[in-house]
Structure formats: structure tokens, C-alpha cells
């Protein structure tokens, strides 16, 4: 039996859920492949309970779903006996409830785990109405029952259950959003597989596939990060070779429209406004743009943010899923060549010595830093109350002003703004005279455009650290290294 790695806060919540003396209703959601089913299944199969687990069938009919559910009842409660399927969900749940009351002891807990519930809820099936009725009428009064629903379509779970204003309003007693692993959790996951890699090697893997447990599970022992990426991403047999199309098709009904939005957003390194996105997208998106963007945000592919000191410009969006960015930049452009002939052997190992790779790696490292703000804040000794943002100034045409970009900043409560420069290099970054002048100019532009009177500190987030120079000693007040991002 595999053990659960990381997930400390999630485990605490599950412990509280399981030990409760009354019936509980848990909704768990998160990006596909993030380990939702594994977490629930592993946790409860190690508990003294009856674990009823049924998974919805992708594109299955109402008849298929009910037959699958009935088969699960027979397997768990009747020694795999074949049972006669019912025709309606309300009849199925009536039979399930009757079975629990007849077979299960009064002190025996029963975990009902409905996995991929969105797939089970076919059109006009009245599944949600049936769940609503049986939870409110029977299951919520049975202290033995711990009810868990799960779905990779986070928007569906949020819209139909957690934020539902009808029958499910305030019925969910626990909710659990499962995020991708951090760098540290990814390290722990690989170590648990007896794969010991340096932080630099793990960072390279993370740049390509993020902290998705299923992807990391395909990392092979004895291979470098580059060799693993060759096998997983650039081989016709590799898991991530065609994962992109399958990923969006499995999550979204109109996945072609979703993919169009993803491609547009991904082409803008510093994000794109909702207004510009509407102008660039096809008519197929139409007036449902906000809904589509919310679906992408809930699914963990994009992040919505407001530009620092420019909130009047509205909401901006940027891609935060590492694999999506990696696929669009590196795999898709050569996918036809890869399909015709397998050139994976050594391809990525040669590619990541190029100038284009180094430029992309800097972008990818920035994105990873945004996901490890807590670790950066701790390393710099910044209190949690600070406003976190990035900042960019692009002068209007005709002006002689120079633009400026700040990767990350902390607007603190102690009348200080900490500006962070993010750099990815293979050796300690050295600040020379030209770079120092550019930093000072950037600070001047920021101070002028933001009209701030606060103290400004400059810090470096450098993967390989900072080489001491006369300029670094004068300008830099703090340094965050890659090892700091691996803290808990």
C-alpha cells in the first residue's frame, strides 16, 4: 500500500472529518491528476470503516452509471453478488440506504465516496436532486455516514455543490481544495520512490511538469531530470506527449474554446487583460468569456490578478500551469516530427543548452517563484500582511519615458516596499555596473509612476545565489536562493 506524502493540512482536515461524532459531507476538488482519488482512497482504506467507492463513467449514459453504481453496492456490501439495477437514482439511493440500515452495525462508520461526480450527473438524470433528498432526509441524520464527493471539474463542484443556493445551500460541512505539490513536497514524493535528486534537478522537472503527483510518478530512478523529460515529454510513448489534448477534453465540454483562450493567455508573458482577451478571442467565446475564464481559474490553469496601482485597468490573467506552458513552448511545435519518428533520445538534453532554453527557464522560474511566495516571504522576514504583486510600466506612444518591469514586490505595513528581482542562472548571479544602473533606473520609474514615498529595498531571488560585488553590497538588502524555496 502506497503511503501519503505531504498533504499535512489536508490530512488534519480528513482526521477531523472522520473522527466527527455526526454525519459529515465533504466536497474535494482540484486540478486533474493532482491526486484527489489517491488521497481519499489511501486515507480511508487504512481506517476501520466500510469504504464504498464508486467512480463515474466518462460519457456514460444514465443506464451505464446506475449499473456501475449498483455493481459497486454488490461488491462492497454483498460479497460481489450481482444485483438488479434500478432505473432511477432515487431508487438506487433508497436501496443503498436500506442496505446500510440492514447490514452495517450501529457503531460502524460508512464512507460513501462518489468519485468523478460530474460524470455521473448526466443530463436529466436528476442525480443531484436524489443526493439532495437523501442527504437532507436520511444520511445527514445517520452519524455512521461520512459522505465524500469528488470531481476534476472544479467549476462543476463549486457551482453545483459548494456555492449552490438551492437544496445544497450550507449542506457541505467540509470542503477540500487539493493543490499541486510544492517543490519540497515534490522532493518528498520522489524520495519516497527512492529517487534522490538535487534541488536543481527537481527544479528542472518542476519547470516541465509542475508538482502534479501523477506526472512525477513517471520519473525514473537513475536518470537525470533532462533524461526523464526526454522520456516523459518527447517520446511517443511518454505520458506527457499528448496529455495536453486529453487534459482539456476531459475537463471542459467546449474544450476547443478553452484551449483557444489558453493559447492567447500563454502568449503574453506578463498577463493579458480581460478586455484585450475578448478582442483577441474568436466569436465562439462570445459573452461567456468570464465563465470560461472562471472555469480555467478554478481548474488551476490560470491566475487572475489586478495590476499593482492600476486596478482601473481591470482583471488580468496569466498561465500558472507549468506543463501547459512547457507543452505550448517546446512539445507542440515539433509534435508532428516526433509523431513521424521518435527523436526523443537526447533531444531535450541538447535543447536546454541553447539561448532560447535559458530565456524560457527564466520565465518558468518566475512562475514557480509566484507559487512559493510563502517561502520567499519567510526567507526575507516579511510579515504575512504585505500586499503581493508584480508591476509593469509601458509608456504611451510618443512619450520618451522608458518602461520598467518589476517581477515581484511586497508592499509592507511598515512603510516599506521590497522589490524582488528574479534570476535563473547556472552560477551565482553577478551584478555589474550596467545592471546596477538599470536597477536604479527601474526603482526611479517605479517611484515616479506609483507616486510612493515609502522606503524601497531591493532583493534578489536567484536560483544559484548572488556573487558579491561592490554593486551588490551597495544595492541588495536580501537574497533568496533555490534552497529557500524548498522550505516547508
Residue, then its C-alpha position, 0 to 999 in steps of 0.5 A: x500500500x502506497x503511503x501519503x506524502x505531504x498533504x499535512x493540512x489536508x490530512x488534519x482536515x480528513x482526521x477531523x472529518x472522520x473522527x466527527x461524532x455526526x454525519x459529515x459531507x465533504x466536497x474535494x476538488x482540484x486540478x486533474x491528476x493532482x491526486x484527489x482519488x489517491x488521497x481519499x482512497x489511501x486515507x480511508x482504506x487504512x481506517x476501520x470503516x466500510x469504504x464504498x467507492x464508486x467512480x463515474x463513467x466518462x460519457x456514460x449514459x444514465x443506464x451505464x452509471x446506475x449499473x456501475x453504481x449498483x455493481x459497486x453496492x454488490x461488491x462492497x456490501x454483498x460479497x460481489x453478488x450481482x444485483x438488479x439495477x434500478x432505473x432511477x437514482x432515487x431508487x438506487x439511493x433508497x436501496x443503498x440506504x436500506x442496505x446500510x440500515x440492514x447490514x452495517x452495525x450501529x457503531x460502524x462508520x460508512x464512507x460513501x465516496x462518489x468519485x468523478x461526480x460530474x460524470x455521473x450527473x448526466x443530463x436529466x438524470x436528476x442525480x443531484x436532486x436524489x443526493x439532495x433528498x437523501x442527504x437532507x432526509x436520511x444520511x445527514x441524520x445517520x452519524x455512521x455516514x461520512x459522505x465524500x464527493x469528488x470531481x476534476x471539474x472544479x467549476x462543476x463542484x463549486x457551482x453545483x455543490x459548494x456555492x449552490x443556493x438551492x437544496x445544497x445551500x450550507x449542506x457541505x460541512x467540509x470542503x477540500x481544495x487539493x493543490x499541486x505539490x510544492x517543490x519540497x513536497x515534490x522532493x518528498x514524493x520522489x524520495x519516497x520512490x527512492x529517487x534522490x535528486x538535487x534541488x536543481x534537478x527537481x527544479x528542472x522537472x518542476x519547470x516541465x511538469x509542475x508538482x502534479x503527483x501523477x506526472x512525477x510518478x513517471x520519473x525514473x530512478x537513475x536518470x537525470x531530470x533532462x533524461x526523464x523529460x526526454x522520456x516523459x515529454x518527447x517520446x511517443x510513448x511518454x505520458x506527457x506527449x499528448x496529455x495536453x489534448x486529453x487534459x482539456x477534453x476531459x475537463x471542459x465540454x467546449x474544450x476547443x474554446x478553452x484551449x483557444x483562450x489558453x493559447x492567447x493567455x500563454x502568449x503574453x508573458x506578463x498577463x493579458x487583460x480581460x478586455x484585450x482577451x475578448x478582442x483577441x478571442x474568436x466569436x465562439x467565446x462570445x459573452x461567456x468569456x468570464x465563465x470560461x475564464x472562471x472555469x480555467x481559474x478554478x481548474x488551476x490553469x490560470x491566475x487572475x490578478x489586478x495590476x499593482x496601482x492600476x486596478x482601473x485597468x481591470x482583471x488580468x490573467x496569466x498561465x500558472x500551469x507549468x506543463x501547459x506552458x512547457x507543452x505550448x513552448x517546446x512539445x507542440x511545435x515539433x509534435x508532428x516530427x516526433x509523431x513521424x519518428x521518435x527523436x526523443x533520445x537526447x533531444x531535450x538534453x541538447x535543447x536546454x543548452x541553447x539561448x532560447x532554453x535559458x530565456x524560457x527557464x527564466x520565465x518558468x522560474x518566475x512562475x514557480x517563484x509566484x507559487x512559493x511566495x510563502x517561502x520567499x516571504x519567510x526567507x526575507x522576514x516579511x510579515x504575512x500582511x504585505x500586499x503581493x504583486x508584480x508591476x509593469x510600466x509601458x509608456x504611451x506612444x510618443x512619450x520618451x519615458x522608458x518602461x520598467x518591469x518589476x517581477x515581484x514586490x511586497x508592499x509592507x505595513x511598515x512603510x516599506x516596499x521590497x522589490x524582488x528581482x528574479x534570476x535563473x542562472x547556472x552560477x551565482x548571479x553577478x551584478x555589474x555596473x550596467x545592471x546596477x544602473x538599470x536597477x536604479x533606473x527601474x526603482x526611479x520609474x517605479x517611484x515616479x509612476x506609483x507616486x510612493x514615498x515609502x522606503x524601497x529595498x531591493x532583493x534578489x531571488x536567484x536560483x544559484x545565489x548572488x556573487x558579491x560585488x561592490x554593486x551588490x553590497x551597495x544595492x541588495x538588502x536580501x537574497x533568496x536562493x533555490x534552497x529557500x524555496x524548498x522550505x516547508 
